[in-house]
Amino acid sequence: MNDRAEKNGTNEYLLQMKQIEKSFPGVKALNGAGIDVKYGEVVALCGENGAGKSTLMKCLYGSYRADAGEILYRGKPVRFTDPEQAKEAGIILIFQELSLVMDLTVAENMFLGSQPKNGIKLNWKKMNAAAQEVLNELHSEVKATDLIRNLPIAQQQMVEIARGIALGAQLLILDEPTSSLTEREKNNLFKVIRMLTAKGVGIIYISHKMDEIMEISDHVTVMRDGERTGDFETKDTDLDSIIKAMIGRTLDNYYTKCSARPGKEVLRVENLTVNGYFRNISFNVHEREVVGFYGLVGAGRTEIMETIFGVRKANGGKIFIDGKESAIRTSVDAVKAGIGFVTENRKEQGLLLEKSCRENMALAKLPQISKGGFVNEGETKRIYEKYHKELQISSPSSEQNVVYLSGGNQQKVVLGKWLCMNPKLLILDEPTRGIDIGAKSEIHSLIARLAEEGMAVIVISSEMPEIIGISNRIYTIAQGRMTGELHGDEITELNLMRSIAIADSTQSA
């Protein structure tokens, strides 16, 4: 599978990385890895977290120096010693973690380090015009003069992508580019990718979203344990073949749905309103069911759950727990009422990254296991051992800082933090974002099992196949309004899209 370049010749290749090796103390991160990208081609680079994808890209970009192997760019051997050299050659890497300067404008960020000048003075007019031209190509609502800190995260990510285009990328590397984008913004990005490839630009597309990979890529290169384990022409392959190359086996039940009969009502919400975010939201959730919430980013889904959890103050409406009206004013009230909330941003809101797995897993239970300012260390170890085993967390020890765990294992630590509280209602906001396909499958199975064991579960997901695959019922949200409720056979992609489009059509009318 590694002879793609040899079979096709080298003249049509923008990039060839052959037999790349890279070791760190005690770890061989890359062992004969590589990737080939033709001019005007989208190559998806797939693999579980820790497979070596980022290390391979950093060896190309000059952040790391490969120990062995060959890199050909435009047919010539190259070895960049720093990212600036790679950028000057037209190789632009856009990381998942944003690297924007918050106090600068969009245009300043897009041309940072390469601002157009008149003599020694910055040419603001030329820079703003050039930035706005790229933003218009992306069909973005962002203005070149907007301050970055005033933009939502989805628009900040579009600015990162616009920056790569503005710098004249010949090879554009996109790392999880749609993680914070709306469906509309994702579609616009795909249009731009096709426009760039039509001009001969090569794209390396790194994502855990397999539906996107199958839609946008021409070719798929797979890595596992630092090695290149598969090369596929996308049109000639299927998802199972790619998954098997990624994890060494197929996933017979990638999506798992709770099969139990729903029990008593656990949560009922009536006419819940937070001014400026959502209004008159009503729904219910029962024991032994998974209820999905689907809508575009910014529709109000997260804000609804934050209000139920006491993070936001409602301007109107009622919340009932087990049939009784509940006055939830703070997150402490919510926890006492039996609600757990796994937030969308685990790194900033769900974990203390520089603390151990054991300490993180006991966070929610600290009030119960502390006395006189001292934490019962034995109890924290008991909690860790229980959920380390149940959730199959891969960590060398209970004292490993969570910052060093993969995304999937970090998410399992967050889940353990709430499961040790035995919640009657568990709210999961984008529970598999940024997680590799094997860990996603495990979390899907866990959600179904928790529901079958009696828990009421709410899942927010922007991935349509996921929300369809794991939900027993789905509520749709658009522009802060409830637009539909789907059951059983009604849960289809077409019905979901129709339901969230209701608000748009009403608004335009």
N, C-alpha and C positions, 0 to 999 in steps of 0.2 A: 504493500500500500504506500510505500515511501518513494516510489519511482515515478511519481506524476510528472515531474519536470523532465526526466530523462525520456519518457514516452512522447512528450509533446514538443521537445526542443526548448531552447532557452531564449530565443529571440522574442517570443511573445510575452515574456515574464517581466513584470515590473520589479518583483521581489522574489528571491529564493533564499531561504535559510536552510542549510543542510547540516545534519549531524551535530547540532549545537549541544554542548555540554557546559554545565555550570554547577559548581559545588560550593557549599558553605560549610563552616565547621560542623562536622558530624552528619551532614545531609547532602545527598546528591540530588539537586533540584531538577536538573535537566540531563537526560541521558539519550543522546541521539535524536533530539527534538528538531522540528523544523516546520516550515510552512512555505507555500508557493502562492503568489498572487499575480494573476495576469493583469495587463492594462485593461481598465474598464470592467473589472470583475469584483463582485462582493464575495469574500471568503469568510464564512462564519468559523470562529475558533471556539470550539466547545470542550468542556471538561468540567469535572467537579472542582469545588474549591480545593486548592492544594495540588491540582494537576500539573501546574507549571506554566499556565497561560500568561500570567503577569510577568513572571521571570523571563519568559521567552521574549515578550515585547520589550522589556527593559534592556535585554541584551541587544536588541535591534536599536533601541532609542539612545543608547549610550549611558543609561543609568547604571548598568552593570557591564562588566567586560566578560565575554564568554571565555571559558577555559579552552575550548576547542570547537572546531566547526568552521563553516564558511558562510558568509553573507554576501549575496550578489544583489546590487540595487541598480536598475537600469543596465543590467548586463555586466557591471563592473564590481570587483571586490571592494567592500567598504568595511570599516571598523570605526564607528563613531565613538569618540572618547567622552562626549557629554551631550545632553539633549539639544543644546543650541546648534551643534553641528548637524544633528538630524533635522531640526527645523529648517535650517538654511538649505538643506537638500530637498525640502518639500515633504518631509515625513512629520505628520502631526498626530500626537497621541492625546486623546481627550479622556481623562480619567473619570471614573464614576464619582470619586470624591472631588467636588468642585474646587477649583483653585483661583477663584475670582477675588479681586480686591474690593471689598464691600463699599469703601468710601469713594470709589472712582465711578465714572459714568460707564455706560455700556460701550461706547466708542473707545474710551481710554483703555478699557480692559481688552477689547478686541485687538487693539494695535499696541499693546503694552510692549515696550522695548523696540518697536519699529514704527513709531509715530511719524507721519509725514511732516516735514518742516520747510519753512521759508528761511533759509539761512540757519540761524540758531533758534529761531522762534517756531513754536508749534503751530502747524497749519490746521486750526480747529475746523474751519469750513470744509476742507478737503477730507479730513479724518471722519467728521460726522457724516458727510455725504457718502463716503465709501462704506462706512459701517451700516448706514441705513439701506443702502443698495442690497447688501447681503441679507439684512433682516427682512427686507421685502421679498427677496427670493425665497426665504423660508416661510413666507406668509405669517410672520410673527407680528403680534400687536405691540411688541416692545419698540420703544423709540431710542435712537442712538444717544440722546441726551439724558435718558433716565438714569437715576442713581441705582447701582446694583442692589444696595441694601433695601430698596423700596420694592423690589420685585419678588414675587413668590418663587418658590424653589423650582417649579416647572419652567418658568421663564428664564431663571438663571441658567438652567441646564441648556436651554436653547441658545443662550448667549455663548456658552462654551463651544457649542457646535458651530455657531456663526463665526467665532474666532478662528477655528481651524480652517474654515472656508476662506475667510478674509486673508489669512496668511498664505494663501495659494497652495494648499495641500495637493500633492501628487499622490501621496499614500496617506489615507486618513484612517486612523485606528480609533474605533468607538468602543468604549468599555461600558456596558450596560447603559446605552444612551437613552433608553425610554423609561428608566426606572421612576422618573418623576413627571413624565409627560402625559397629557390627556390623550384620548384616542384620536382626537382631531390633530393634535400636535405630532403624534406619532405618524399619522398618515402624511402630514406635510413633510416630516423628516424623510420618510420613504420616497416621496416625490423628489426631494432634493438629492437623495442618494442616487436615484436613477438618473437624474440630470447630470450629476458629477460623473457617473460611470460612462454616460454617453459621450463625455468629453475625454475619456481615457483615464480618469482618476481611479486608482485601486482603493478598495475599502476592506479593512479587516474589522469584522463585526463580532464583538464578544458579548454574549448574552446567555442567561439561563432560561430565557423565554423561548421554548422550542417552537411555538406557533410562529413567532416572529422570524426565527431562523429559517423555517421552511418557506416563509413568504418572501423574504427579501434576499436570501443568499443564492448565489450560483453554484457554490461549492462549499463543502463542509470539511474542515480538518479537525480531528479529534485528538485530544491528549489525555493520558492517564498515567499517573505516577512519574511525571517528567518525560514520558516517551510519546512519540507520535503513533497512535494506535489505529487510526482510520482516516481515509480520504474518500469522499463521496461527491459525485455530481448530484446536486440537490434534486433535480427533476427525475433522477433515476433511482432514488433511494426512499426509504421510509423511516419513520421515527424510531421504530424498534431497532433497526440496524445501527442508528446513531447512538441510541442509549446503550446498546450492548457494547459498542466500542468505548463508551465513556466509563461504564461501571463494571464491565465484564460479565453482565447478565442482562436479561430483559426484565422489564417491570410489568408483570401481568396485570397488576391492579394499581396503576399510577394514581387514579382517582378512586377514593373509597367513600361510599355514601352510607350514612347511618341507616340501618335496616329495621330499627326498633319502632314500635308503635308509640307515638307521642303521649306523654303523660299529662299531669296537671299543669296549669298555666303558672309560670314562674315570674314573668315580667309582662306588664301591660303599660303601654304609654298612650296617653290621651291628649291630643292637641298641643303637644310640646312645641314651644316657640322660643327661639333666641333671635332677637332683632338683628337683622343684617346677615344672618346665616341660614336659618330655616324657619318654617312656620307650619303650625297645625299638623304636626307629625303624630300619627297614631299607628300602633302595631302591637303584636304580642309574640311571646316566645314560650314554648312549653318544654317540660322535661323531655329528654330523649329525642331532641331534634336539633338540626343545624339550620339556622336561618341566615341566608346570605343577604348582604346589602350591596347592590351594584349601581354604579353611576360614574360619570366622568369625574376626574380629579377636580375638586372645588365645588362639587355638587352639594356638600354639607354632610356627607356620611360621617366623617370623623367628628365633626362638631356635635352631631346628635349623640354619639357615644360618649364624648367628653362631658356632655351635660348630664347624661344618665349616671356617669361616674363621679359627678360632683366637681369636675374641673371648671366647668362653665356654669353660670347662673342663668336659669330659665326666666324668661319674661312672662311665660304663661304655660299652662298645661299641668298634667298630673302624671306621676309615676307610681305604679302599684307593684309591690313585691309580694308574691304568694297571696294575691287578692286584697292586700291591705295597702292603703295609700302610704307612701314613704316620703319623708322629708329629707332628701339627700342634698345637703348643702356643701359638703366637702368630700374629698376622696376617702377620708377616714370613715365618714358615714356610709359610703358605698361599700367599703370593705366589710364593715360591721353588718351590712345588709346581705352579705354573701356574694358580692360582685368582684370579679377579677378582670383586669384590663391589660392586655398585651398591646402596647402602643406600636404605631407604625415605625417609629425611629428607635430601634432598640439600642443603638449606640449612645444616643443623647438622652433618651427618656426611660430606657428600660434597664440599663446596666451601669455599674461603676467599673469602667474598663480596667482601671489599675488595681482593682480588688480581685480577690480569688473567686473561684467558682463557688466554694463553700460560703463565703461571705455574701456573694450576690444572691445565692439561692435562698438565703435566710432573711433577705431584706424586708419582705412584706410581713414577716412574722416576728420582727424584732420586739414590738411591744409586748408580745406574749412570752418571749423567751429571755427577757431582760429584767433585771431587778437591781435597784440601787445604782443604775448606770453601768452595770456589768452584764455582758451577754453570756448566756449559757453556751459555752463552746461545744460541749458534748451534744447539745441539741442541734446546733448548726451542722455538726458532722453527721448526725443521724439523718437530718433532712437531705444532705448532699448524697449520702450513700443510697438512700431510698430512690431518689429520682435520677441519680447517675445510672442506676441499674435499670429502672423502669423506662427511661427515655433513651437509653443506650447512648449516653453522652461520651464522645471520644475526647478524653483529657488525661494527661499523664498522672495527675493527682488532684486532690481536692484543693490544693494550694496554688494551682496554676492560675495566673491572672487571665481573666476572660478575654483581654485584648488579643491574646495569642491563639484563641480558638477560631475555627472556621465560622462563617456566618450561620451555617446550620446548627452547629453546636452552641453558639451564642444564643440562638433563638430557643434552643432546648433548655438552656439555663434560665431564660426568662420565663418559659412555660413552667419549669419546676418551681420557680419563685411563687407563682400563683397557685399551682396545684397543691402545694403544701398547706394552703389556706382552706382547702376543700370547698371551693366556691360552688354555689348552686347555679350561678350564671357566669360564663366566661366569654368575654368580648375579645376578639382577635382582629386587629387592624392590620391588613396586609401581612399575614403571618409567614408568607414564604418569599417576600421580596428580597432579592439579592442572595438567594439560597440555591445551591446546586440541585440537580434533578433527583439525585438519590435521597437527599435530606427532605426535599419537598414531598416525595412519596411517603416517607416516614411520618411527616407531620400531618399529611392528609389522613393516613391510617389512624394516627393518634386522635385527631379531631373526631373521627367516626366512633372510635372506641370510647372516648369520654362521653359522647352523647348516648351511646348504647348503655353505658353504665349509669345513666340517670341525669347527667348534666344538661343544662340548657346552654347552647352555644350560638353566638352571633359571630359571623365572619364577614369582614369587609375585604373585598378583593377587586382590583382593577383588571385582573386577568379573566376574561370571559370563560375560557375553557375550564379554569379552576372553579369559579363560582358555580358553574353549571354542574361540574363533576362531583362536588362535595355537599351541595345544599339540598335540603328537603323542601324548603320554600325559599323564595327570593323576593325581597322588596326592592323596587327600583326608585332611585332618587335623582331628580334633575332640578337644578337651580333652586335648591332649598325646599322642594316640594316632593311629597310622596306621589309617584306617578303610576304605580302598579304593584300587584302582588301575584306571583306566579307559583303554581303548584304542579307537581308531577310532570305529565307530558306537556304541559304548557311551557316548561322551562326549556326554551330553545334560544339559539343566538338571534334568530329573526325577531322573536317576541321581546327579548331583552332590548335590542336596538330600537324597536318600535316604541317600547315603553319609555326609554329615556329621551326619545325624540319628541315626545308629547309637549314637554315644556318649551322646547325650542320653537315648535310650530305655533304654540299659543303666544309666545313672546313676539314672534315675527308678525303674527296676525294683528 
